């Protein structure tokens, strides 16, 4: 240590003689290695050489910088306990700074690095000044004048530098020094009063500099830190000048005046003059709440918090301005900013504005009302960002006012003004409503858009405003007023806006609600709305009054609605569905008495043909089930099925007034469990009676519902019924069975003769006693038979939709009756003639449905071995064979057709041949091999010429090449048939063929290779020389013949890469 001090002493002497930069650098290095205790002990000796060379090295910038660094290093390791040392340091630094500023005014400017170093060194001097040392100087009248001089120079130099340089580092250094000069860390009240009076004279310059910096928000990366530091410094100065501990506002005569020190200017007149100017300055900082920097916004919150907590008396009139700064920040996207702002508002509400009669509180309420009135203007004439800021401010006011918000909005004419403003902003936009999108969102999420809220952020903030208003400002008076507005308006858009607004307010209200009576009235208003009669189903329209009376199939002319009008009514219906769920949730269990009237309405809409309505109805049912304590919608329906049954039975008698009643049962079946089956039989009976009544004009709606009943019966009883065997016995099985029956008959005759010969020995048994009691027929079987018998009469009707639905009913119903032969056979007898007639229909859809139904009936009749089975073989499948051949002839005639429509119809015929071949019997599959395959191969052979452009024929060939592999697989084609088809397709592998045809031909051979690998290898060997090169023992060997076409080697490799024997030779490409 002694050696270091000796070195420092020698260096000090050299600096005093000649302050060279090299010596200063060594001196600085030695100080950096000294411990803090040593620096504190020898502080005067270490500072003296650096301070003495400041005035002598102004021309040498390097030496000046090193001397300033030495002072900064010493001050960072010690505290100033001697006033004279502090005075010399600050005085020397102020003189140097003044010389730099003076030279900068004459020349091009000043060095920013040197300016930063000067400010940082001065900051270190003010920060390390000991409190007792400062108190001693204040108590000394002679030194008090020097305090004024030093602080004045330091503050004015900082303000000057802030206005002259745009440098971020210089500004930060000046702000830090300005904040340090306030001596904010000193807790002595007398010291703070001295500096408060001193800074009161500096306040105009500091305020101007801070406001100038607050306006500079154009450079976000540079200005964020500067803005945050500006707010911190300005709040510190204001709290020092206007703090409650300062006891400002006294007359000058009451204050002690020190000789040489200026009197405290903070008199009553001074306060009355400066506080409005501070309020104006705070208003000019309002734009900082919208700066894209969370750090700046958080600094603004801390700025307001500091003023609200420290200047309760002197700056009370500025509190409305401060609160306006905080209100939009309470809705900030960053959680830390919004949480801090809410804490400050809560503090303001509890301590500052606790007296509701206070002037500040009244001003805030007036500002809120004024802002609400300006929202329509801002939405139309101002920028989106300005409107969003206004919405955030309104949300902040709702949080601040709390329970007083409802009183404020319900008083005088404010209620009508408030609702008119919100209804103006809630005008819905119907242009982008997608009726065919099935929305899976929860009821609490709003799928609607407003005309005046085009931006996504604007809409989100408006939803937030409705949330705050519903949570804090909803009252019974407002709900009653909205109910009256809804009752007085008759146009659809206006009513939609009222319902939309009301639903959002009730949804966001705190639970449990106190306004239960008003909500109950609103629920009754929703239930009694005429919009429930608006039909969103074409099936229900068939049962409307005009259709029933006039016998028309649909309503045209005056009943047609424009698309916009239709969207408005659909949205209104969705809003009503949401309203039922919202009001029921608000009322809780008390609204369950209205469930019997609302449940049927909701079930009607769950089968709507508009997906948007269906989705909202399902969500409303889910919400009601949660509200009433049910675990699921199914449990809700089962528990209240009695209400549903009674409502349906009453309404079904007046279908012209309630055309959608028939669909309630369909919805209940779709959403519930098998537990409701005992309750639906009476409804099914009425539906069958009504079907008989309306069979000539409106049979389809009833048939659709009955089809849903049949499907659910089949689904819910599938586990209890024995599985059906769909295999059809071939002729060998029939021969074996015939011989077996003959043997059984011979044995029976022998036993009967033996019994007759010995009849005298034994009494004839009583046959009546041995008759077995037939098992009771299940209820679902009985009703299935009734449904099938009623629907069978409608099969000859020309309506295509009606026919296809009935065919589905018969097919599903026969499957249900598969285990009940006694009930099955009469039903099949009844529909037999209609099935045969439908096989002659030219409609491919009807043919397909009929064939699928015949397949099910054939499987069932094969088990019964009755006369119907013989009729199936002689009549039904013979007719099916005729249909297949007719379709095949259509395909054969396709080559003579030149229109695209004709070739498209032929393509559909090919698909129908595939479908019918799948469900046909085994003997028909044989006919496909013998009759249809040759026709297809002839088409391929005649069309194998090279096409130079796309044509309908090419589309037909592509369809055939795609369908043939599946057709060969379904009919279990023999090798000879596969070879015929492969030979017909092989020419399409020619490289001269169109790319699409060649690609489909390659796909054909790849699929054929799975069934007939040897055949594919033979064909490829005929068409390509590459296989002879790779021929090895064990692989199929063929006799090479001259091929019709030469196949490229790449296509052969691609075809054979899945053949097991050639997988090694032709690996799958990467």
VOZA-807305 format. One record per residue (C-alpha): x, y, z. Coordinates in pm, whole numbers, padded with zeros to 5 digits, always signed. Layout:
<nodes>
XYZ;...
</nodes>
This chain:
<nodes>
+00000+00000+00000;+00287+00238+00088;+00447+00171-00249;+00119+00256-00426;+00083+00578-00232;+00444+00668-00313;+00373+00612-00681;+00056+00822-00662;+00242+01101-00485;+00507+01104-00756;+00241+01107-01026;+00059+01392-00853;+00370+01605-00863;+00418+01533-01230;+00057+01626-01304;+00095+01954-01121;+00408+02031-01319;+00286+01912-01656;-00053+01740-01696;+00042+01509-01982;-00217+01249-02098;+00026+00962-02039;+00073+01056-01675;-00303+01100-01624;-00369+00755-01767;-00123+00594-01525;-00271+00793-01236;-00624+00676-01329;-00506+00314-01354;-00352+00328-01008;-00671+00472-00854;-00879+00196-01008;-00675-00063-00817;-00713+00112-00481;-00974-00015-00233;-01268+00208-00143;-01145+00264+00215;-00810+00400+00094;-00977+00627-00160;-01204+00765+00112;-00907+00827+00344;-00697+01008+00082;-00984+01166-00109;-00849+01523-00097;-00504+01422-00216;-00642+01223-00507;-00887+01492-00622;-00651+01790-00599;-00426+01704-00900;-00728+01633-01123;-00911+01952-01025;-00601+02168-01063;-00543+02054-01420;-00902+02112-01537;-00850+02483-01599;-00505+02427-01749;-00600+02152-01997;-00905+02300-02168;-00715+02319-02493;-00613+01952-02463;-00937+01752-02481;-00768+01420-02403;-00617+01550-02079;-00950+01706-01982;-01132+01377-02033;-00876+01187-01825;-00896+01439-01541;-01276+01411-01539;-01251+01031-01531;-01016+01054-01233;-01266+01268-01043;-01551+01033-01138;-01351+00729-01027;-01268+00881-00689;-01630+00989-00627;-01765+00646-00722;-01555+00487-00444;-01619+00742-00168;-01864+00997-00032;-01812+01371+00004;-01797+01458+00373;-01636+01799+00327;-01839+02086+00193;-01539+02272+00052;-01439+01972-00159;-01792+01943-00300;-01799+02317-00367;-01464+02307-00551;-01564+02004-00761;-01905+02135-00866;-01769+02484-00924;-01487+02354-01143;-01727+02133-01341;-01974+02419-01390;-01700+02647-01521;-01579+02379-01763;-01933+02312-01884;-01997+02683-01929;-01679+02723-02136;-01782+02428-02357;-02129+02575-02414;-01980+02915-02491;-01737+02767-02743;-02017+02559-02898;-02214+02876-02964;-01923+03022-03157;-01818+02707-03345;-01984+02410-03516;-02079+02242-03186;-01939+02050-02890;-01812+01702-02826;-02099+01484-02703;-01863+01240-02528;-01711+01520-02325;-02053+01660-02240;-02170+01319-02118;-01855+01285-01907;-01910+01626-01749;-02273+01547-01665;-02188+01203-01524;-01911+01348-01308;-02144+01620-01175;-02409+01353-01109;-02156+01154-00909;-02069+01465-00705;-02432+01543-00617;-02513+01178-00547;-02227+01115-00303;-02279+01434-00102;-02335+01341+00261;-02665+01452+00422;-02498+01593+00731;-02254+01790+00518;-02541+01941+00321;-02733+02024+00640;-02428+02198+00782;-02397+02413+00471;-02765+02503+00480;-02741+02617+00840;-02448+02839+00753;-02576+03171+00604;-02256+03223+00412;-02270+02885+00243;-02642+02910+00174;-02572+03171-00092;-02314+02938-00251;-02577+02662-00261;-02799+02889-00466;-02514+02966-00705;-02402+02605-00751;-02753+02464-00797;-02854+02745-01030;-02555+02685-01257;-02604+02307-01259;-02978+02326-01333;-02954+02592-01603;-02669+02411-01775;-02877+02090-01782;-03178+02273-01924;-02954+02442-02182;-02800+02114-02294;-03143+01943-02317;-03253+02207-02567;-02937+02210-02776;-02857+01844-02840;-03064+01558-02982;-02820+01300-02846;-02982+01033-02632;-02676+00988-02408;-02640+01359-02339;-03010+01394-02263;-03006+01098-02025;-02702+01235-01844;-02864+01578-01809;-03190+01430-01680;-03008+01214-01427;-02809+01517-01304;-03124+01729-01287;-03295+01461-01078;-02987+01435-00851;-02989+01810-00783;-03334+01777-00621;-03166+01587-00336;-03465+01354-00330;-03284+01111-00100;-03264+01368+00183;-03540+01306+00438;-03499+01629+00643;-03805+01849+00604;-03609+02172+00647;-03366+02072+00373;-03651+01983+00138;-03822+02315+00202;-03504+02502+00111;-03463+02311-00213;-03838+02329-00282;-03826+02707-00275;-03507+02702-00480;-03656+02478-00751;-03976+02682-00757;-03771+02951-00935;-03632+02683-01174;-03976+02535-01249;-04057+02725-01572;-03731+02622-01738;-03754+02260-01621;-04119+02234-01730;-04042+02368-02076;-03751+02130-02122;-03952+01827-02010;-04248+01913-02232;-04013+01958-02527;-03871+01610-02466;-04219+01460-02419;-04319+01574-02767;-04023+01395-02926;-04180+01051-02985;-04078+01008-03349;-03775+00788-03274;-03908+00494-03067;-03574+00321-03013;-03400+00640-02903;-03688+00814-02728;-03824+00538-02503;-03556+00562-02236;-03543+00942-02261;-03921+00972-02221;-03924+00741-01921;-03641+00936-01755;-03813+01266-01839;-04131+01158-01662;-03935+01039-01358;-03737+01367-01336;-04041+01590-01388;-04243+01408-01122;-03954+01441-00876;-03932+01818-00936;-04308+01866-00905;-04326+01667-00583;-04034+01871-00443;-04200+02203-00528;-04566+02116-00456;-04525+01840-00198;-04760+01841+00099;-04466+01860+00343;-04358+02193+00189;-04645+02390+00349;-04669+02614+00045;-04918+02894+00005;-04798+03106+00302;-04733+03478+00275;-04375+03598+00237;-04385+03773+00576;-04443+03445+00750;-04125+03292+00604;-03772+03335+00732;-03562+03536+00485;-03189+03465+00479;-02951+03736+00370;-02814+03656+00027;-03064+03379-00038;-03375+03452-00245;-03707+03431-00060;-03940+03140-00116;-04169+03240-00406;-04442+02984-00323;-04706+03221-00196;-05081+03192-00234;-05076+03403-00546;-04789+03205-00692;-04972+02877-00637;-05291+03014-00791;-05090+03130-01095;-04872+02820-01153;-05113+02531-01085;-05327+02599-01396;-05008+02607-01601;-04906+02269-01457;-05250+02136-01545;-05205+02258-01902;-04861+02095-01915;-05010+01765-01799;-05274+01785-02073;-04997+01822-02329;-04855+01489-02208;-05175+01294-02275;-05039+01160-02605;-04784+00952-02412;-05063+00709-02317;-05073+00595-02682;-04696+00559-02733;-04592+00214-02862;-04369+00151-02563;-04480-00030-02251;-04190+00123-02060;-04308+00478-02136;-04669+00396-02048;-04561+00237-01722;-04351+00547-01645;-04660+00761-01707;-04852+00549-01453;-04575+00591-01196;-04565+00965-01273;-04936+00999-01194;-04908+00781-00886;-04629+00995-00744;-04821+01320-00791;-05147+01175-00654;-04978+01043-00342;-04746+01341-00267;-04941+01650-00378;-05292+01590-00244;-05349+01951-00139;-05159+02178-00374;-05225+01999-00705;-05577+01880-00630;-05728+02074-00918;-05498+01890-01161;-05621+01548-01051;-05889+01519-01322;-05614+01560-01580;-05399+01299-01406;-05690+01056-01390;-05756+01104-01762;-05396+01003-01823;-05452+00682-01624;-05792+00577-01759;-05683+00443-02103;-05382+00278-01941;-05615+00070-01722;-05710-00116-02046;-05353-00154-02167;-05255-00472-02350;-04958-00527-02118;-05060-00676-01786;-04801-00490-01579;-04915-00152-01714;-05287-00219-01670;-05236-00364-01321;-05033-00062-01209;-05293+00179-01352;-05579-00006-01178;-05391+00012-00848;-05348+00388-00885;-05716+00434-00973;-05814+00228-00672;-05592+00445-00453;-05747+00757-00602;-06098+00626-00542;-06032+00522-00182;-05823+00815-00057;-05852+01108-00295;-06212+01093-00416;-06367+00923-00113;-06605+01214-00074;-06849+01182-00363;-06949+01546-00324;-06593+01654-00394;-06539+01891-00685;-06288+01654-00844;-06541+01372-00840;-06802+01592-01007;-06557+01700-01276;-06474+01337-01355;-06840+01244-01390;-06898+01537-01624;-06597+01435-01830;-06731+01081-01860;-07069+01201-01981;-06904+01434-02231;-06685+01153-02360;-06986+00922-02403;-07168+01190-02602;-06868+01229-02832;-06834+00859-02920;-07065+00870-03227;-06873+01167-03365;-06535+01008-03298;-06640+00683-03468;-06732+00867-03789;-06493+01162-03815;-06175+01070-03628;-05904+00812-03680;-05942+00459-03556;-05664+00505-03301;-05838+00811-03153;-06165+00622-03126;-05993+00324-02961;-05831+00558-02709;-06173+00708-02630;-06320+00360-02578;-06034+00268-02344;-06092+00588-02149;-06462+00503-02114;-06368+00159-01981;-06137+00326-01730;-06418+00556-01617;-06642+00251-01562;-06377+00094-01340;-06321+00420-01152;-06687+00502-01091;-06772+00149-00977;-07116+00117-00823;-07187+00488-00885;-07189+00422-01260;-07536+00264-01250;-07671+00562-01054;-07513+00807-01297;-07646+00632-01609;-07997+00592-01463;-08041+00953-01362;-08245+01210-01555;-08226+01197-01933;-07890+01022-01919;-08053+00680-01956;-08202+00762-02294;-07883+00934-02414;-07674+00639-02298;-07887+00376-02475;-07911+00583-02794;-07531+00615-02809;-07475+00244-02761;-07748+00151-03009;-07588+00383-03262;-07254+00207-03220;-07417-00140-03210;-07568-00122-03557;-07493-00467-03699;-07329-00532-04033;-07504-00808-04231;-07292-00800-04546;-07034-01051-04424;-07272-01284-04240;-07196-01637-04357;-07515-01837-04319;-07357-02167-04421;-07069-02167-04171;-07126-02394-03875;-06984-02199-03582;-06858-02399-03285;-06786-02096-03066;-06940-02060-02725;-07246-01842-02671;-07030-01594-02478;-06827-01518-02792;-06987-01268-03028;-06980-01375-03395;-07140-01047-03506;-06977-00737-03651;-07089-00376-03626;-07101-00132-03914;-06918+00148-03733;-06656-00082-03580;-06470-00196-03888;-06133-00271-03728;-06074-00584-03525;-05913-00391-03240;-06199-00140-03241;-06456-00420-03215;-06260-00587-02936;-06241-00263-02739;-06613-00199-02787;-06686-00547-02652;-06468-00456-02356;-06672-00138-02303;-06994-00340-02305;-06836-00576-02054;-06748-00289-01819;-07088-00125-01858;-07265-00454-01789;-07049-00529-01489;-07066-00186-01326;-07351+00013-01480;-07643-00223-01536;-07957-00142-01342;-08321-00237-01341;-08411+00100-01491;-08182+00047-01789;-08323-00302-01851;-08679-00170-01834;-08591+00108-02073;-08436-00140-02318;-08745-00361-02290;-08962-00064-02378;-08740+00025-02674;-08761-00335-02797;-09139-00332-02772;-09170-00003-02961;-08948-00093-03256;-09074-00307-03541;-08805-00292-03808;-08567-00587-03801;-08229-00403-03791;-08332-00183-03498;-08464-00477-03300;-08146-00671-03368;-07939-00385-03229;-08147-00367-02910;-08126-00745-02852;-07753-00747-02925;-07689-00467-02675;-07916-00615-02409;-07761-00961-02434;-07411-00823-02391;-07504-00612-02090;-07680-00901-01912;-07408-01151-02001;-07141-00933-01840;-07340-00839-01532;-07221-00963-01196;-07396-01276-01072;-07624-01311-00885;-07811-01017-01034;-08033-00791-00829;-08253-00688-01123;-08430-01027-01149;-08775-00885-01219;-08652-00676-01512;-08463-00976-01654;-08773-01194-01612;-08979-00941-01809;-08717-00940-02080;-08720-01321-02096;-09095-01322-02146;-09050-01064-02419;-08799-01291-02592;-09030-01592-02566;-09329-01407-02709;-09138-01266-03006;-09287-01318-03351;-08947-01411-03491;-08983-01768-03372;-09222-01824-03659;-08956-01727-03913;-08884-02042-04111;-08526-02139-04189;-08622-02480-04327;-08759-02561-04672;-08926-02872-04528;-09120-02658-04282;-09217-02422-04562;-09396-02711-04730;-09630-02724-04434;-09700-02350-04426;-10055-02222-04451;-10037-02132-04818;-09895-02469-04918;-10160-02661-04727;-10450-02457-04857;-10340-02417-05218;-10157-02747-05256;-09841-02581-05384;-09494-02728-05338;-09330-02402-05231;-09409-02039-05163;-09307-01798-05437;-09367-01435-05526;-09461-01228-05226;-09309-01478-04982;-08962-01446-05129;-08714-01241-04928;-08410-01058-05046;-08078-01196-04929;-08014-00898-04702;-08358-00926-04544;-08307-01298-04498;-07971-01242-04326;-08127-00983-04096;-08396-01225-03986;-08148-01511-03942;-07923-01290-03726;-08228-01179-03527;-08320-01540-03464;-07964-01618-03351;-07975-01320-03116;-08302-01447-02967;-08142-01787-02909;-07849-01621-02738;-08089-01405-02537;-08274-01709-02403;-07948-01859-02279;-07822-01531-02131;-08141-01437-01947;-08189-01791-01817;-07835-01794-01684;-07895-01458-01513;-08217-01577-01351;-08078-01918-01252;-08315-02185-01125;-08602-01936-01104;-08638-01941-01483;-08687-02318-01502;-09064-02274-01502;-09035-02131-01854;-08841-02434-01976;-09146-02614-02114;-09214-02323-02351;-08855-02258-02454;-08735-02616-02494;-08953-02690-02796;-08849-02365-02963;-08484-02454-02922;-08536-02809-03048;-08708-02676-03360;-08403-02465-03445;-08148-02743-03392;-08266-02905-03717;-08261-02583-03915;-08112-02596-04262;-07914-02279-04183;-07598-02393-04000;-07566-02062-03817;-07909-02104-03656;-07841-02468-03576;-07513-02383-03403;-07669-02110-03186;-07960-02334-03091;-07724-02611-02979;-07515-02365-02779;-07830-02230-02613;-07934-02584-02515;-07590-02649-02366;-07612-02326-02168;-07957-02414-02035;-07843-02761-01931;-07556-02607-01732;-07784-02345-01578;-08043-02597-01458;-07788-02844-01323;-07798-03111-01595;-07483-03289-01696;-07570-03291-02067;-07832-03185-02321;-07950-03545-02344;-08031-03552-01973;-08218-03222-02008;-08435-03358-02290;-08508-03692-02120;-08608-03524-01795;-08845-03282-01972;-08976-03514-02244;-09328-03496-02102;-09340-03122-02178;-09212-03189-02528;-09467-03464-02592;-09762-03258-02474;-09652-02956-02678;-09607-03162-02993;-09944-03333-02955;-10116-02996-02917;-09937-02824-03205;-09958-03115-03446;-10331-03067-03469;-10272-02722-03625;-09982-02775-03859;-10078-02477-04074;-09993-02257-03773;-09698-02460-03641;-09534-02617-03946;-09206-02690-03766;-09365-02905-03498;-09294-03229-03682;-08920-03162-03655;-08918-03139-03274;-08919-03517-03254;-08631-03538-03501;-08426-03298-03290;-08507-03479-02967;-08396-03809-03117;-08073-03656-03247;-07970-03503-02915;-08096-03754-02656;-08054-04116-02550;-08269-04433-02582;-08444-04339-02258;-08691-04124-02452;-08822-04412-02666;-09122-04489-02439;-09228-04124-02469;-09220-04094-02847;-09459-04373-02953;-09764-04155-02908;-09600-03883-03121;-09516-04139-03391;-09881-04249-03399;-09996-03890-03454;-09732-03841-03722;-09857-04146-03910;-10213-04015-03893;-10102-03677-04023;-09904-03848-04298;-10226-04009-04415;-10392-03667-04407;-10123-03476-04597;-09986-03754-04818;-10094-03579-05138;-09954-03230-05068;-09688-03246-04796;-09565-03598-04732;-09192-03529-04739;-09158-03352-04397;-09332-03640-04221;-09124-03898-04406;-08802-03716-04311;-08896-03730-03942;-08999-04095-03967;-08664-04172-04131;-08492-04018-03830;-08705-04237-03600;-08613-04550-03794;-08241-04466-03793;-08240-04409-03419;-08431-04731-03353;-08178-04918-03565;-07887-04751-03385;-08018-04797-03032;-08128-05161-03085;-07827-05277-03287;-07660-05432-02981;-07966-05640-02886;-08050-05776-03233;-07865-06071-03391;-07624-05987-03669;-07741-06035-04027;-07570-06271-04268;-07548-06094-04602;-07398-06380-04798;-07628-06507-05074;-07624-06886-05128;-07511-06995-05472;-07658-07277-05682;-07437-07550-05527;-07566-07459-05181;-07920-07470-05312;-07868-07817-05459;-07721-07949-05133;-08008-07800-04938;-08262-07956-05180;-08112-08303-05131;-08098-08252-04754;-08465-08152-04742;-08552-08461-04946;-08372-08687-04696;-08544-08516-04405;-08882-08561-04573;-08816-08936-04627;-08719-08982-04262;-09025-08795-04148;-09256-09021-04355;-09104-09339-04203;-09148-09212-03848;-09507-09115-03923;-09596-09469-04050;-09448-09624-03736;-09650-09393-03520;-09977-09481-03695;-09919-09857-03654;-09883-09825-03279;-10156-09575-03211;-10361-09825-03011;-10098-09858-02748;-10047-09493-02664;-10302-09211-02640;-10281-08924-02884;-10128-08628-02703;-10323-08307-02667;-10165-08075-02924;-10320-07768-02767;-10129-07828-02449;-09796-07854-02632;-09837-07537-02837;-09557-07295-02762;-09651-06946-02655;-09524-06696-02907;-09291-06432-02757;-09427-06084-02715;-09339-05851-03001;-09121-05557-02884;-09273-05212-02906;-09008-05079-03143;-09077-05367-03383;-09450-05291-03385;-09393-04925-03462;-09133-05010-03727;-09389-05229-03902;-09647-04948-03887;-09402-04699-04032;-09300-04932-04313;-09658-05015-04404;-09757-04647-04419;-09451-04548-04623;-09487-04838-04868;-09790-04671-05025;-09579-04365-05115;-09312-04548-05315;-09487-04500-05655;-09487-04119-05604;-09281-03928-05866;-09105-03705-05611;-08738-03807-05623;-08652-03686-05270;-08955-03863-05128;-08866-04187-05303;-08504-04190-05187;-08605-04117-04827;-08865-04396-04828;-08615-04640-04979;-08380-04560-04691;-08663-04613-04443;-08751-04951-04594;-08388-05064-04598;-08327-04959-04235;-08663-05096-04126;-08599-05438-04283;-08267-05452-04100;-08451-05386-03771;-08701-05665-03848;-08431-05914-03950;-08471-06116-03630;-08854-06109-03646;-08955-06321-03944;-09325-06302-03872;-09325-05925-03905;-09062-05905-04181;-09225-06113-04455;-09555-05918-04480;-09360-05593-04512;-09145-05733-04794;-09458-05863-04971;-09613-05517-04949;-09315-05334-05103;-09225-05605-05355;-09420-05468-05650;-09287-05115-05597;-08929-05243-05581;-08968-05421-05913;-09113-05108-06071;-08834-04887-05935;-08578-05114-06104;-08709-04975-06434;-08645-04614-06334;-08402-04420-06556;-08278-04224-06253;-07939-04360-06146;-07985-04238-05787;-08314-04426-05754;-08152-04734-05909;-07868-04723-05663;-08100-04685-05362;-08323-04965-05491;-08028-05196-05543;-07897-05134-05190;-08243-05201-05047;-08273-05519-05257;-07939-05637-05124;-08064-05611-04764;-08391-05784-04846;-08209-06062-05032;-07987-06131-04732;-08292-06155-04507;-08494-06372-04746;-08202-06610-04796;-08240-06699-04429;-08617-06756-04456;-08608-06977-04770;-08964-06878-04856;-09127-06821-05189;-08991-06467-05185;-08642-06607-05219;-08743-06784-05542;-08907-06464-05668;-08585-06279-05593;-08386-06516-05813;-08635-06522-06098;-08752-06159-06100;-08538-05915-05900;-08190-06024-06003;-08305-06085-06361;-08416-05721-06368;-08082-05616-06221;-07905-05808-06500;-08107-05618-06759;-08007-05286-06598;-07642-05383-06604;-07652-05472-06969;-07832-05148-07052;-07563-04948-06877;-07296-05148-07059;-07455-05075-07397;-07455-04709-07306;-07081-04731-07246;-07034-04910-07577;-07220-04633-07760;-07003-04368-07600;-06749-04373-07884;-07012-04228-08117;-07091-03942-07880;-06910-03615-07931;-07057-03384-07669;-06905-03337-07329;-07244-03383-07157;-07293-03723-07322;-06948-03842-07221;-07006-03717-06864;-07329-03919-06848;-07137-04225-06971;-06881-04174-06695;-07165-04178-06440;-07296-04499-06596;-06953-04662-06544;-06970-04572-06178;-07320-04716-06151;-07202-05044-06308;-06935-05067-06038;-07186-05001-05757;-07439-05252-05888;-07174-05518-05945;-07075-05485-05581;-07423-05555-05447;-07528-05808-05713;-07547-06183-05657;-07276-06432-05749;-07441-06532-06078;-07460-06164-06180;-07091-06123-06112;-07039-06406-06358;-07248-06217-06613;-07028-05913-06560;-06727-06124-06656;-06895-06274-06961;-07093-05977-07094;-06966-05645-06958;-06590-05697-06964;-06584-05779-07337;-06782-05462-07409;-06535-05250-07213;-06235-05407-07382;-06389-05339-07724;-06426-04972-07629;-06061-04961-07524;-05948-05135-07840;-06135-04899-08070;-06017-04587-07887;-05649-04678-07852;-05546-04452-08136;-05305-04177-08045;-05484-03855-07948;-05306-03528-08009;-05540-03313-07799;-05781-03349-07511;-06130-03465-07598;-06435-03612-07419;-06321-03953-07538;-06002-03919-07340;-06204-03843-07027;-06408-04158-07087;-06092-04368-07129;-05947-04227-06808;-06267-04323-06623;-06254-04677-06760;-05885-04723-06676;-05952-04600-06321;-06258-04822-06269;-06137-05150-06420;-05904-05263-06135;-06182-05227-05879;-06432-05399-06107;-06200-05698-06159;-06144-05726-05786;-06514-05710-05695;-06623-05980-05939;-06326-06208-05853;-06236-06222-06221;-06065-06531-06355;-05716-06526-06507;-05846-06535-06862;-06065-06229-06802;-05775-06037-06644;-05554-06125-06941;-05811-05993-07189;-05835-05664-07003;-05455-05633-06963;-05405-05687-07337;-05657-05411-07408;-05489-05165-07171;-05130-05241-07276;-05131-05013-07586;-05199-04713-07365;-04846-04748-07218;-04702-04623-07544;-04487-04309-07502;-04685-04154-07788;-05008-04156-07587;-05118-03846-07390;-04954-03817-07050;-05276-03857-06853;-05375-04175-07034;-05028-04325-06995;-05028-04238-06625;-05367-04404-06572;-05249-04713-06762;-04945-04739-06535;-05176-04712-06235;-05397-04988-06376;-05106-05233-06407;-04976-05145-06061;-05314-05226-05904;-05344-05540-06121;-04999-05650-06000;-05142-05690-05649;-05397-05948-05776;-05213-06101-06078;-04835-06043-06040;-04737-06317-06287;-04970-06184-06553;-04825-05833-06519;-04470-05971-06546;-04563-06155-06864;-04713-05847-07023;-04417-05633-06930;-04178-05895-07071;-04359-05881-07402;-04337-05505-07415;-03984-05437-07283;-03636-05591-07317;-03521-05491-06974;-03660-05805-06806;-03447-06041-07014;-03137-05873-06877;-03240-05935-06518;-03392-06281-06565;-03274-06522-06297;-03369-06873-06187;-03680-06884-05980;-03845-06591-06155;-04138-06643-06391;-04016-06734-06738;-04232-06671-07042;-04209-06717-07405;-04151-06374-07555;-04393-06264-07822;-04391-05956-08035;-04571-05690-07840;-04820-05444-07984;-04631-05153-07833;-04292-05087-07675;-04317-04971-07313;-04049-04734-07175;-03812-04892-06926;-03897-04633-06658;-04268-04724-06669;-04186-05096-06642;-03969-05035-06336;-04245-04825-06182;-04505-05099-06241;-04296-05390-06112;-04153-05222-05802;-04435-05371-05588;-04409-05724-05732;-04238-05939-05464;-04014-06129-05710;-03885-05810-05871;-03871-05580-05567;-03492-05616-05547;-03442-05549-05917;-03667-05246-05922;-03643-05072-05583;-03882-04792-05496;-03729-04457-05596;-03641-04209-05322;
</nodes>
